[in-house]
Amino acid sequence: MGKKRRPQTKAVTPQITDGEVPVVGAREPCPCGSGRRYKACHGRAAAHAVTELVQRPFEGLPGECDWVALRELVPAATAELSLKGGLPEGVPSVTLATVLPMAWPALRRDDGSILLGLQNDTASGDLSRDLADTLQRALVADPGAPVAAGRAPADGPRLQDLLDPTASFEPTVHSGFEFWIEDAENATGEVAASLERANAAAIPTARLAGLSGAYWCDAGEKNHLRWVMDHPEEKLLDALARLHAADASSLGEGTRLVGSFRAHGLVVPVWDLPTDLTAEEITKPATEFGERLAEALASDEPLTPAERRARGGLTNRQVTLS
């Protein structure tokens, strides 16, 4: 059994805004005059802001589904980023990368260009804020140096504050990690060995043309289609159940909708595919499925008993990654 919480009484405190509270130690008296320690008074809200999990950190960014896919599904990919107000002097480009060597949060190349790593552990519950903090530090870092991990301030900007909301987000999926190095063909020694190890561990993956968030992968014994979707979860699960009950959820012979998982607030349906079915071959059936799904999403009819059973089967196999 857990420890019982001691009842807390509310103290009458002077009205004071967060911006007026000076920085003090966690165990020092709170400067608002409550008589409590800072960590138990105004410090509590500040700590909560840092640790609270943001369910959809990429919401509002162009290509939210692809952001989630690059974070969770895709081994090697890059995407050019556009900043509000344009790039600062001395920074020819900013590129999002799934992962960087040594799991660096970011890298400032010799020419001043920036690689921002997406698949990193973060210090807070807001991935967008942590990435924005890393990006800001990369913009002023010395060329030719990696950017170390850090803790973003609770009131710091998020990616939504720094990136141009009108710019498109078009990921490029790579077969390996040669994008780490400006002259990968001539890499030697430990650099070449690191590239070889990383490339050997990468699962072959491809983005389906014209379908946001849809990625084919070769998992060895079978291939998969994993499709990040931004439809409201309950509506999407109802629609998938309608199609599943009507034998309309597959993508053709030998394919099967096997379930879904959640990632960063979005639902990701998953299909098993035959090992000989390529990304190019599955694109047309997936596009046709998207049309059927749109029709099912538009229905407001109550689920039939068969559809409820199908929905139960789908949700019973659902897991949450983040």
N, C-alpha and C positions, 0 to 999 in steps of 0.2 A: 504494500500500500504506500502511496505517496505521502509526503509530509503534509500536515495540515498547514494551511496558510493562516498566519495571524491576522485578525481583522485590522484594517487600516482606517484611521480617521482622517478626514479631510481638514487640513489646517487652513485657516483664513489667511491668505497671502496677498500682498500688494499686487495690483495689476502691473504686469511687466511683460514686454514683448520679448520673443526669443532673441531678437537682434540686440537687446539691451543687456543680456546676461553675459558677463565676461567669462572667459575661459578659466576654469579652476580645476583642481584635482578632483577625482571621483569621490574621494572620502572627505573632502573639505566641505564646510557648511555652504549650502546653496546661497549665492548672493542675493536671491530674491527675498530673503528674510523669513523663510518658512520655519527655520530651525532644523530642517532635515539636511542630510548629506546631499551633495549635488547629484550623485548617481541615482538617488531615490526621488529626486524632484525634477528640476528642469533637464537634468542629464538623462533621465529615462526616455523622454521623447526623442532626444538626439540619438541615443543608442538604438531605439526602435526604428528610426528612420534609416539607419545604416544597415540593420539586419533584416528588416521586413522584406519578404520575398515578393518581388514583382512578377506576377504570373505571366504577363505577356510583355517582356522587356523590349521587343521589337515592334510593338503595336504603333501604328502611325508612320512607320518608315516604308518607303516604296519597297515592294518585294518582301514583305514580312515572312511569307512562307519559305522563300529561298534563304533568308537569314537563318531561320530555324533549321532548315535542311543542312546548311553549311556548318552550323554549330554542332549538330547531332549525328548526321548521316554520312556526310561526304568527306573522304579522306583528304583529297588534294584539290583545292579550287581557289580561285582568286576572283575579285570583283573590284573594278575601279570605283572609288568614292568621290563624290563632289561635295565640297564644303560650301556653306552659306557665305556669300561674299567672295567666293573664289579662293584659290590657293595663295598662301603667303609667299613673299619673295624667298627664293632659295629652295622651295619645295615644288619640284616639277610634277609630282603625282603622289596620291595617297591610295594605296591598294589594300583591300581586305584580303587576308589569307586564312585558310582554315587553321593551319598550324605553322609555326616557325621553328627553326632549329633550337634545340635545348628548351623548347616550350617558352621562348622569349615572348613577353607580351607584345612587343613591337620592335622594329628595327629601322634605324635611320641609315640608309645606304650612303656610300661615299659621295654620290651625286646629289644628296639631299632628299631623295625620294623616300617614302615611308611605306613599310609593310606593317599592317596592324593584325595581330593574331587573334582569332576568334575562339579557338578551342582551348581556353585556359581556365584554370580555377580563378574565382574572383573573391574579393575580400568582403563584399556585401551581398545583399539579396537582390540588388538591381544591376543586372548584367550590363544594361545600357549605360548606366552612370559610370560603372567601372571602365568600360571600353572608351567612353568619352574622356575620362581622366587620363587613360593611357595615351590616347590620341593627342591630347593637349600637350602632354609632356614630350611626346615624340616630335611635335612640331618645333620645339625649341631645343631638342637634343643636339649634341654635336654629331655631324655627319660621320658615318663609319662606326656607329656604336649601337648596341642593343639597348632597349629601354627596360629598366628593371620594374618588377611588380611594385605596386604601391596601394595605398588606401585612399579612395576617393572621398572628398568631403561630402557630408550628408546633403548639403545644399548645392553641390556642384552640378554642372550641366550634364545633360544626357545626350546620347547620339541624336535624338530628335531635335536638340537645340543647335547642334553643330553641322549636321548634314543638310544638303539642299533637298527639300521635300519634293521638288519638281523633277529631279534627276532620275533617270531609270536605273534599275539595279539588275545587271545582267551578269550572272556568274559564268565563269569559264572553268569547266572541270578538266583537270589535268590527269594524265596517266601516271605521273610521278611528281616528285618534289623539286624538279630542276629549277622551278621559279625561285627557289631560295637563293640561287647563286647567279650572278650576272653573266658568268662565262662557264656554265655547267659542263659544256663539252670538254673543256680543258681542265676539269677538276682532278686533283691528284691526292694521294695520301689519305689522311683521316677524313677530309671533306668528301672525297669520292666514296670512301667506305661508309660514311654516315648516310649519304644519298642512297647507296645501294641497299642498306638495311631498311631505310624508310620506304623505299619503293617496293621492296619485297613484302612488306607488311600491309601495303595498301590494297584494299578490296577494289577490283575494277568497278567503276561507277560511271554512269552517264546521265546527263540531264535530258529529259524528253522535250523535244523542240515544241515550243508554243504552249506548254503546260506548266504554269507556275508551281513550283514546289514538288514536281514529280521526278523521281530519280530511280533509274534501273540500277541494279547491282548484281554482280556475279559472286554468290556466296559459296561457291564450290559445288556442294551436292545439288543445289538448286539455285535458280535466279529469283530475284524479288523485285517488285515495284513497291516503293514506299512513297506515298503521296501526301505531303503536308497540305492541309486544307484549313482555310480561315473561316469557314461557315460556323455559326453558333453550334456548340457541341450537341445539345439535345436535338435540334433540328437535323443535324447531320446524321446522328445515330438513327433517328427515325427514318430518314431517307435511305440510308444503307440497309436498314431492316426491310423496308418495302421492296427494294431491289433484290435482296437476298432471298426473301420469301417467294419472289416471282421468278427465281432462277435467272436473274438479270444482273447479278453482281460480278460475274466472272469477266475476264478479258479475252475469252476464246477458249478453244480446246486445250485441256491440260492446265488451265490456270484456275486459281481459286482465291477468293477473298478469305483470309485466315484470321483476321482480327484487326486491332488497331492499338495504338498507344498515344499517350499525350506527351507533348514536348513544348515547353514554354507557352502553355496555355492553348495550344492548338492540337487538333486530333490528326493522327497520321494513320490512315488505313494502309494495310499491307496485303499484297497478293503474292502467292507462290506462283512461279513461272517455270516452265520447262527449261532445262539447261541450254537447249539450242535456240531459245527465243531471245533475239537481240533487242537492244534498245530501239533501234530503228523499226523493227517489226512490231513492237508493242505500242508504238506511238499512235497509230491509227485506231486500234481497239480501245486504247485509253481515252483518246479524244471522244470516241463514240460513247464510252461509259460516262464521260463528263456531261454529255448531252442528256443521257438518261437520268443522271443524278440531279441535274438542274430541274427536270420535270418532277422528280420525286420530292425535291426540296420545296417546290411550289405547292404541294398538296397539304391541306389542313385537315384531311379526313382522319378520324381516329384509327389507330392501328388495329388490324384484325388479329384474332388469336394467333394465326400463323406468323404474322409480322411481329407480334410481341415476343413469341418464342425465338424468332430470329434475332431480335434486338437483345434479348437476354443472353443468347449465345455470344453475340459480339461483345457485349459489355463484360461478360465473365472472363473474356480473354484480354481485356484491356489493362495495360499497365501505364504507369507515369514515369517518364525519364527525368523530368525536371519541373 
